[in-house]
Amino acid sequence: MKLIKSYHLLCQNSYSNIKIYQESDSTQGYIQIGSKKITFSASYINLFTLSKWDLEKEILYTYIQRERTMISEEPSYYLQLIKKIPFQLNKASDKKMVNFYLSYNLYHITF
């Protein structure tokens, strides 16, 4: 049962590492996720993002990596949230996902 709960929590989020490209007809940047284009300010062009899609809440969080400004021997980094937007599941996919969870939870794993 423990393994199933962990797997379920893992499936609630989808992560991707995506580069921000420049729009051909403007100075804005964008990332493409499926058929949707998410725009960013020009200062983020050519940076890589970590995008977290919370499937349960249907929200997309987009982060970039920043270096801390501390005097230290080793570099230290953190993630800065640059965009948080509603990002809904495709309604056709929603039914498939529910069926997957229901069928997956039929098999109980015990240790």
Number of C-alpha atoms within 10 A of each C-alpha: 11 11 11 16 11 10 11 14 10 10 14 13 17 12 13 12 13 17 17 23 19 19 15 8 6 8 13 17 22 22 20 13 11 6 6 10 11 14 17 19 13 16 11 19 18 14 13 16 22 18 22 17 23 18 16 12 13 15 17 20 19 22 19 17 14 11 11 11 9 9 8 8 6 7 10 12 11 11 13 14 14 13 14 14 12 12 15 15 15 8 8 8 9 13 10 11 13 11 10 11 13 11 10 13 13 8 10 10 10 8 5
